[in-house]
Amino acid sequence: MTELIHVLLHFDQYLLPAVHALGGWIYVVLFVMVFMETGLVFLAFLPGESLVFLTSSLAALSPALDIRLLVPLFFCAALFGDTVNFTLGRLVGDRPWFQRMVSYQKRRQTQQFLHRHGGKTVIFGRFVPVIRSFLPLVLGTSGMDYRRFSWYNFWGVFLWTALCSGIGYFFGRIPFVQHHFTVVFLGIIAVFAGTPALTHLIQRVRKSH
């Protein structure tokens, strides 16, 4: 337990050496993680914004990561993931076994989001944790035109990647952040991780009233 606490409080001392050790394979790992978070609904719990933000910030601290490679990598991984998810919805979305796997609550929540925002849901949904993992699937089951989905999805992924990577990179260049890397990023990760839980809690409170 003491060793775990030490790692958490000094994870920058372990993270950068791990990135160096992986070499070029780090880009493969990052691509796969972003793809799985967006393309496979049962892995929606994987980090999204926090991963893009953190690794973009690390690119400002270490030459082991190149922001010029990270940005197109994140863009392609998210775009490919959404496309696979949408296609999966087209193919098996109406099957009973698949509807059991994806809870009714998640499907209804995504459909309500779609009803409120129309086509722009594809763009807005990209910035909502968990929703973005179910959104392409639900849109695929709804019969949405693929070209329309692709158009909105392109711009949604573009904006998401540009904002998360850009803000993360410039954030990592701030001297205070560089000198207090561990504390600052543990706080940021806590915020990113806590947002879905807080959203779920608020919805439970609203339903109870």
C-alpha positions in Angstrom: 0.0 0.0 0.0 2.8 2.4 0.9 4.5 1.6 -2.5 1.2 2.4 -4.3 0.9 5.7 -2.6 4.4 6.6 -3.5 3.8 5.7 -7.1 0.7 7.9 -7.2 2.5 10.8 -5.6 5.5 10.6 -7.9 4.0 9.0 -11.0 5.8 11.4 -13.2 9.0 9.7 -12.2 7.6 6.4 -13.5 5.5 7.6 -16.4 8.1 9.3 -18.5 10.6 6.3 -18.2 7.8 4.0 -19.3 7.1 6.1 -22.3 10.8 6.1 -23.2 10.9 2.3 -22.8 8.0 1.8 -25.1 9.5 3.9 -27.8 7.4 4.0 -31.0 5.0 1.4 -29.6 3.5 4.1 -27.3 1.7 5.5 -30.4 0.2 2.1 -31.1 -1.0 1.8 -27.5 -2.5 5.3 -27.5 -4.3 4.6 -30.8 -5.8 1.4 -29.6 -7.0 2.9 -26.3 -8.7 5.9 -28.0 -10.2 3.6 -30.6 -11.6 1.1 -28.0 -13.1 3.9 -25.9 -15.1 5.2 -28.9 -15.6 2.1 -30.9 -16.5 -0.5 -28.3 -19.4 0.4 -26.1 -18.5 -2.1 -23.4 -15.2 -0.3 -22.9 -16.7 3.2 -22.5 -15.1 3.4 -19.1 -11.6 3.8 -20.7 -10.1 7.3 -20.5 -10.9 9.7 -23.3 -10.3 13.4 -22.8 -8.0 12.7 -19.8 -5.8 10.4 -21.9 -5.6 12.9 -24.8 -5.0 15.8 -22.4 -2.4 14.0 -20.4 -0.3 12.7 -23.3 -0.5 16.0 -25.1 0.9 17.7 -21.9 3.6 15.1 -21.7 4.6 16.0 -25.2 5.4 19.5 -24.0 7.6 18.0 -21.3 9.5 15.2 -23.1 10.8 14.6 -26.6 9.6 11.0 -26.2 6.2 12.1 -27.5 5.7 14.3 -30.5 2.5 16.4 -30.6 2.7 16.5 -34.4 2.1 12.7 -34.4 -0.3 12.6 -31.5 -2.9 15.0 -33.0 -3.5 13.0 -36.2 -3.2 9.8 -34.3 -6.0 10.8 -31.9 -8.1 12.1 -34.7 -7.9 8.9 -36.8 -8.4 6.6 -33.8 -11.6 8.5 -32.7 -12.9 8.8 -36.2 -12.3 5.1 -37.0 -13.8 4.1 -33.6 -17.0 6.1 -34.2 -17.3 4.7 -37.7 -17.0 1.1 -36.5 -19.5 1.8 -33.7 -22.0 3.3 -36.2 -21.6 0.4 -38.6 -22.1 -2.1 -35.7 -25.3 -0.3 -34.8 -26.5 -0.8 -38.4 -25.6 -4.5 -38.5 -26.7 -5.8 -35.1 -28.4 -2.9 -33.2 -31.9 -4.5 -33.5 -30.9 -7.9 -32.3 -32.3 -8.8 -28.8 -29.0 -10.0 -27.5 -27.4 -6.8 -28.4 -30.1 -4.7 -26.8 -29.6 -6.7 -23.6 -25.9 -5.9 -23.7 -26.4 -2.2 -24.1 -28.8 -1.1 -21.3 -32.1 0.5 -22.1 -31.2 3.5 -19.9 -28.1 4.2 -22.0 -30.0 3.9 -25.3 -32.8 6.2 -24.0 -30.4 8.8 -22.7 -28.6 8.9 -26.1 -31.9 9.1 -28.0 -33.1 12.0 -25.8 -29.8 13.8 -26.5 -30.4 13.2 -30.2 -34.0 14.5 -30.0 -32.9 17.7 -28.3 -30.0 18.6 -30.6 -30.7 16.9 -34.0 -27.8 16.4 -36.3 -25.5 18.5 -34.2 -25.8 15.7 -31.6 -22.9 14.0 -33.3 -20.7 17.1 -32.6 -22.0 17.8 -29.1 -22.0 14.2 -28.1 -18.3 13.9 -28.8 -17.7 16.1 -25.7 -19.9 14.1 -23.3 -18.2 11.2 -21.5 -19.9 7.8 -22.0 -22.6 9.3 -24.3 -20.0 9.5 -27.1 -19.4 5.8 -26.8 -23.1 5.0 -27.2 -24.1 7.8 -29.6 -22.7 6.3 -32.9 -24.3 3.0 -32.0 -27.7 4.5 -31.4 -27.5 6.6 -34.5 -26.7 3.5 -36.5 -29.8 1.7 -35.2 -31.9 4.8 -35.9 -31.3 4.6 -39.6 -29.4 7.9 -39.8 -27.9 8.4 -43.2 -24.2 7.4 -43.2 -23.0 10.4 -45.2 -24.8 12.8 -42.8 -23.3 11.0 -39.8 -19.8 11.1 -41.4 -20.0 14.9 -42.0 -21.0 15.8 -38.5 -18.7 13.2 -37.0 -15.7 14.5 -38.9 -16.1 18.0 -37.4 -17.0 16.6 -33.9 -13.8 14.5 -33.8 -11.8 17.4 -35.3 -12.9 19.9 -32.7 -12.5 17.3 -29.8 -9.0 16.4 -30.9 -7.9 20.0 -31.5 -9.2 21.3 -28.2 -8.1 18.4 -25.9 -4.7 18.1 -27.6 -4.1 21.9 -28.0 -5.2 22.8 -24.4 -3.2 19.9 -23.0 -0.1 20.8 -24.9 -0.1 24.4 -23.9 -1.0 23.6 -20.4 2.0 21.3 -20.1 4.2 24.2 -21.1 3.2 26.3 -18.1 6.2 26.5 -15.7 4.0 25.9 -12.6 2.6 22.7 -14.2 6.0 21.5 -15.1 7.3 21.9 -11.5 4.1 20.4 -9.9 3.3 17.9 -12.6 2.0 15.1 -10.3 -0.3 17.2 -8.1 -1.8 19.1 -11.0 -2.5 16.1 -13.1 -3.9 13.9 -10.3 -6.4 16.7 -9.8 -7.2 16.9 -13.5 -7.6 13.2 -13.8 -9.9 13.2 -10.7 -12.1 15.8 -12.3 -12.3 13.9 -15.6 -13.0 10.7 -13.9 -15.6 12.2 -11.5 -17.6 14.0 -14.1 -19.5 10.9 -15.4 -20.2 9.8 -11.8 -21.5 13.2 -10.8 -23.7 13.3 -13.9 -25.2 9.9 -13.0 -25.8 11.1 -9.4 -27.6 14.2 -10.6 -29.8 12.1 -12.9 -30.6 9.7 -10.0 -31.6 12.7 -7.8 -33.8 14.2 -10.5 -35.6 10.9 -11.0 -36.2 10.4 -7.3 -38.1 13.7 -7.3 
